[in-house]
Amino acid sequence: MEFVQENMIWVALALVSGGMLLWPMVAGGGVDNLTPAQATLLMNREDALVLDVREAAEWSSGHITGARHITLGQLEKRMSELEKFKDKPIIVICASGNRSSSACGQLKKSGFAKVFSLAGGIASWRDSSLPLTTKS
């Protein structure tokens, strides 16, 4: 008890940061993550749209064939371009999975129901030895 009293700031900081980590699970705002194998199945079986939200330089270095490129910063103002895909599964991809989670939240807020994030991003796709292209 004496430790807690002497280190109140650190204890409070630990409690707040723990709460922030747990909040998405409690609030139900979690993102459905797919492995590269699951993403490939969804692309082949349900003709899922692949949405790459990385920046232009990242896109140019290699992307999934047939992917649509809209950077995370442009997603909100270009949402209308995706309206025709509202009933299709959408797999969102970034470099590591952080930006794609944010993009999935925006898509869900706009009424897209079947939204998934590629766990580990394009790095996991590359690590699975799946093909990438540099052609637009």
Backbone torsions as a table, in degrees:
resi	resn	phi	psi	omega
1	MET	NA	-36.5	179.3
2	GLU	-63.6	-38.2	178.6
3	PHE	-59.8	-44.6	-178.9
4	VAL	-62.6	-42.6	-179.5
5	GLN	-65.6	-38.7	-178.0
6	GLU	-76.4	-22.7	-176.4
7	ASN	-122.3	40.2	-175.5
8	MET	-57.1	-40.4	-179.4
9	ILE	-62.6	-45.3	-179.0
10	TRP	-67.0	-38.5	178.2
11	VAL	-65.0	-44.3	178.5
12	ALA	-63.1	-42.7	178.5
13	LEU	-61.4	-41.3	178.2
14	ALA	-64.6	-40.7	179.3
15	LEU	-67.0	-42.9	179.7
16	VAL	-65.1	-46.3	-178.8
17	SER	-66.4	-36.9	176.1
18	GLY	-63.8	-41.1	177.7
19	GLY	-63.5	-38.6	179.4
20	MET	-66.6	-34.3	177.8
21	LEU	-70.7	-34.5	-177.6
22	LEU	-85.0	-21.3	-174.0
23	TRP	-54.9	-47.1	-179.4
24	PRO	-58.1	-36.2	178.8
25	MET	-70.1	-41.4	-179.0
26	VAL	-69.2	-39.7	-177.1
27	ALA	-79.1	-9.0	178.9
28	GLY	75.9	16.2	-178.7
29	GLY	-91.5	18.8	-177.5
30	GLY	-67.4	157.7	-179.7
31	VAL	-104.8	139.1	175.1
32	ASP	-79.2	118.5	179.6
33	ASN	-98.4	143.4	177.7
34	LEU	-118.5	145.0	170.0
35	THR	-78.0	164.3	176.1
36	PRO	-56.6	-37.1	178.9
37	ALA	-65.6	-42.6	178.2
38	GLN	-65.9	-38.6	178.7
39	ALA	-63.9	-42.6	178.9
40	THR	-61.3	-42.9	177.2
41	LEU	-61.5	-44.3	-179.7
42	LEU	-64.9	-37.3	177.7
43	MET	-66.1	-42.6	-176.7
44	ASN	-78.1	-38.2	-175.0
45	ARG	-88.1	-34.5	-175.4
46	GLU	-120.5	12.4	178.2
47	ASP	51.6	47.6	-179.0
48	ALA	-64.5	144.1	174.3
49	LEU	-81.5	133.7	174.8
50	VAL	-101.4	121.3	-178.4
51	LEU	-115.1	114.5	-179.1
52	ASP	-98.1	118.7	-175.7
53	VAL	-105.0	15.9	178.7
54	ARG	-74.8	168.0	178.2
55	GLU	-73.0	164.7	-174.1
56	ALA	-57.6	-42.5	-179.6
57	ALA	-64.7	-38.5	177.8
58	GLU	-66.2	-43.7	178.3
59	TRP	-58.3	-45.4	-177.6
60	SER	-64.4	-26.8	-179.0
61	SER	-76.1	-9.7	177.8
62	GLY	144.0	131.8	-179.2
63	HIS	-145.0	169.0	-179.6
64	ILE	-74.3	133.1	179.7
65	THR	-56.8	130.9	179.3
66	GLY	85.7	-1.6	-179.7
67	ALA	-70.5	149.8	175.2
68	ARG	-98.4	136.3	-177.2
69	HIS	-107.9	114.1	171.8
70	ILE	-138.8	115.2	-178.6
71	THR	-63.0	155.1	-179.6
72	LEU	-56.9	-39.7	-179.9
73	GLY	-64.5	-25.1	-179.0
74	GLN	-97.3	-9.8	-170.9
75	LEU	-55.4	-47.7	-176.4
76	GLU	-60.3	-45.5	-177.9
77	LYS	-77.9	-15.0	178.6
78	ARG	-107.7	12.8	-178.1
79	MET	-56.5	-32.8	-178.4
80	SER	-61.3	-27.2	178.1
81	GLU	-66.2	-19.3	-176.8
82	LEU	-100.0	-6.3	-176.5
83	GLU	-51.4	-39.9	-177.6
84	LYS	-69.1	-9.3	179.4
85	PHE	-104.6	13.3	-174.3
86	LYS	-59.9	-30.8	-178.6
87	ASP	-94.1	-1.4	-180.0
88	LYS	-99.0	154.8	171.6
89	PRO	-67.5	142.7	177.2
90	ILE	-123.3	125.6	176.7
91	ILE	-105.6	116.4	-177.3
92	VAL	-98.1	134.7	-174.9
93	ILE	-129.0	139.8	170.7
94	CYS	-137.1	-157.9	-178.0
95	ALA	-74.7	-43.4	-174.7
96	SER	-131.1	-12.3	179.7
97	GLY	118.6	-12.6	-178.3
98	ASN	-74.3	-51.5	-179.8
99	ARG	-66.2	-34.5	-179.5
100	SER	-66.6	-33.7	176.3
101	SER	-63.8	-41.8	177.7
102	SER	-64.0	-43.3	179.3
103	ALA	-63.4	-39.2	178.2
104	CYS	-60.5	-40.6	177.0
105	GLY	-60.8	-42.7	178.4
106	GLN	-64.4	-42.3	180.0
107	LEU	-64.5	-43.0	179.3
108	LYS	-63.2	-39.8	178.8
109	LYS	-63.6	-28.0	179.8
110	SER	-90.2	7.8	173.9
111	GLY	97.3	7.0	175.9
112	PHE	-81.9	124.8	-173.1
113	ALA	-92.7	-39.7	-174.4
114	LYS	-99.6	77.9	-176.3
115	VAL	-118.3	131.2	-177.6
116	PHE	-133.5	153.5	176.2
117	SER	-113.6	138.7	175.6
118	LEU	-77.7	112.6	-179.0
119	ALA	-60.7	126.9	179.9
120	GLY	82.9	-2.4	176.0
121	GLY	63.2	-158.2	-176.9
122	ILE	-63.2	-25.2	177.8
123	ALA	-62.1	-41.4	179.5
124	SER	-69.9	-33.6	176.3
125	TRP	-63.1	-47.2	179.2
126	ARG	-63.1	-43.0	-180.0
127	ASP	-63.8	-24.6	178.2
128	SER	-86.6	7.2	179.5
129	SER	59.2	34.3	176.7
130	LEU	-90.5	151.7	-172.0
131	PRO	-72.1	146.1	173.5
132	LEU	-128.0	156.6	176.9
133	THR	-129.2	157.3	174.5
134	THR	-111.7	2.5	178.2
135	LYS	-79.9	142.5	-179.5
136	SER	-76.5	NA	NA
